[in-house]
Each structure stands twice: as C-alpha cells, then as structure tokens.
Amino acid sequence: MILGKIVFKKTKALVSFGLVLILVLTIGLASCKQQQAVETSSETSIQEETTIPEETSSESSIETTDGKISEMEITGNINILSGLEISDKVLNSRPIAIMIENTPDARPQSGLISADVVFEVVDEYGITRFVAVFSSYDSDLVGPIRSTRPYYAEIARSFDPIYVFWGTAPIFYKVVEDLGLDYLSPLGDESGNSSITANFIDGNGVDSMRDNSRVAPHNAYMFTPRIKEIASEEGYDLEGGQSSFHFKLDAPEADRGDVSKITIDYSIPQYKSIFDYDSTSNKYVKSVAGSISTDRESGEQIEVNNLIVMVTDIRESGDSAGHMIVRTTQEGEAFYFLDGKIVEGTWSRSSALYPFTFKDKEGNVVLFNRGQTWVGMVSGIDRVDY
C-alpha cells in the first residue's frame, strides 16, 4: 500500500509537471508569434519608409512657377543655352554675349554659326544688329563687333553673361553699368557719367584684331578663348549664367509640319530675313536680302533649330542720331517655329535682370529643340509672314 501511494504521488507529480510544462510552452509560443508579428510589421514599415524611388528618365514632364510644361523636358547634364549634353566637345561656359554687326559691309560674319542663341533687333536707320551668345562652343574668330545700345545690353543681361561690345554713345554707358554687366570693351566712358573704362586693346592682334581687307568700322574681331582670358584677368567669374530656354527631343520626321518658309521684315529689304525649313534635318536655313547666310571662315550656311519671333514696342527716340527705343520687358505676342510647325503664344519678362519666359496660348512653357535658337524682335505681327 505504501508503495502504491508512492507511485501514485510520483505519477500525480509528473502529471502536474507536464501540465505546467505545456502551459509554459503554450505561453512562450504565443509570445514568440506575437513578437514575430511585431518584427514583421516593423520591417514592413521600415521598408516603406526607405523605399528608393525608381530612377526617372532625364526627360520628364514637370511643372514650374512659370506654367505647365506639356511635353517631355530634357534635364540633367546639358548646356543651359543649347540643351546639348555636356561633353569634351560641348562646353558649359558662362555665356558670352557679343555685339555683331549686320550691314552689307559686314557680311558674311564670323562666328555666328557657333553661337547658341542670336537675337536680331533693328537699330538706327533700319539696320539690324545681333546679340550673339556663346556657351556650348568657342569660336576662334567673332565679328565684326560693334557698339551697344540700351536694349541690346538689356537683352544680353537676360543671360547674366560676359558682355562684349565696341563702346557706345556716351549717354548709354550708364545703362551698362546700372545693369551690373561684366563687360569687355576697348573704349570707355570719357564723359564721367559712369565708371565704364576700356579693358582690352583695340586691334593689337592678341586681344583683338582689325581685318585690313575690310573698311573700319566693319573690321573689328575677337576670339572667344582670349575673351575668357581677359575676363578672368578682370576678375569675372567664368561659370554661371542663366537661360530662357527649356528643351525636348526633336519630333519624329513623320510628326513634323509643313510650315516651310518664314519671312521676317525688320525694316528695309537689305535686312529682310527668310528661314526655309528642311524637314529631313529639322532645321531652318537662314538667308538675308535674298542670299544664304554663311560663315565667313568655313563657308557653311547658317541653320538653326528654333526660330522665335517676339512682337514688342519699337520706335524712334527722336534724337539726332536716330537711336531706337525697344521694349525688352513686360510681355507681348510671340511666334515659335520648330519641327516645321508654328506655336503661337506670348513672351514675358518682369525685369531686365531676369531671363525671358516663353509660353504657348494655354500658358504652357514652350519646349525647344536642342541646338541653336534665332530670335527676331519686331514691332508688329505684320512684320512676320509664314
């Protein structure tokens, strides 16, 4: 009996121990599952917080304060004036804006073919001059270089450039100074109205040259590599600049339009420009006064990827020299020619210190093709025909 009691007690103890062990294991398993659930939830939360977004294409549709960009914009490692990818061949220099003459005695010009942007505007007596802006490419020879006017300086200022000109009328030096332009000129203000002084040498063969095969003043030339050296000596920054342009890829050939000829009548026949569209190259071949515009050194014809016509107020000042007054701020109508098509819209600019903004009629920022852009400023829509 005593042995039976002992066995019973041991059995009872074992059963009790087994029940306790089962209870402990059950609680422990439940706790592990709960902890696993917490850890899994925590891991999921961390993954969601640290998800790396997929790489986006360098061509993306974006919105800006200037309005919606309705097509795929090219961004990334590109030149701000041409949209071309920066490489050993395509530079990213601070813009250099140079005043270039356009009288018949100055044609064909040197260097225009290498400019990223060219503005053409009427001057006194119906002639036109160019503000040619270089950044993507250097040009060994640029010219003929001539004097500036207030509106040319204001146009140049839109790029925050190094501004190159061959003097100006005494009353206009102050405009250049007030715009805060980093300038290069072989002539300075002797009137005392501004602090503009000559800062390179006229025709010494190093800073600049005079071409004896042409008659002065149609024979002054410079070299953009030397321009950069002089600018550096003057303490000017060789990096930076600002741009009015946004870029896209060329339209496929099947999607190109048939607006094949654009005529800009600035003033008199000697300055009437025609741009003939070539759908294969998707470029516009420029001519003036009935002759193809070419580069003097290479003989190559000037072809541009985009053409802009800006309508603004242009009038005579009434002074004895016949100087003009051209409005370069506020807003006006604009016509954009690219891909064989025309886009009607507006241009605007709140200050002469800022870039231009180019929009279509719906208020979308216009995207231009990569390459060279030619801009003509005229006094009315009757001055452009297409």
Secondary structure by P-SEA (a helix, b strand, c coil): caaaaaaaaaaaaaaaaaaaaaaaaaaaaaaaaaaaaaaaaaaaaaaaaacccccccccccccccccccccbbbbcccccccccccccccccccbbbbbbbbccccccccccccccbbbbbbccccbbbbbccccccccccccccccccaaaaaaaacccccccccccccccaaaaaaaccccccccccccccccccccccccccccccccccccccccccccaaaaaaaaaaaccccccccccbbbbccccccccccccbbbbbccccccbbbbbbbccccbbbbbccccccccccccbbbbbcbbbbbbcbbbbcccccbbbbbbccccbbbbbbcccbbbbbccccccccbbbbbbcccccbbbbcccbbbbbbbcccccccc
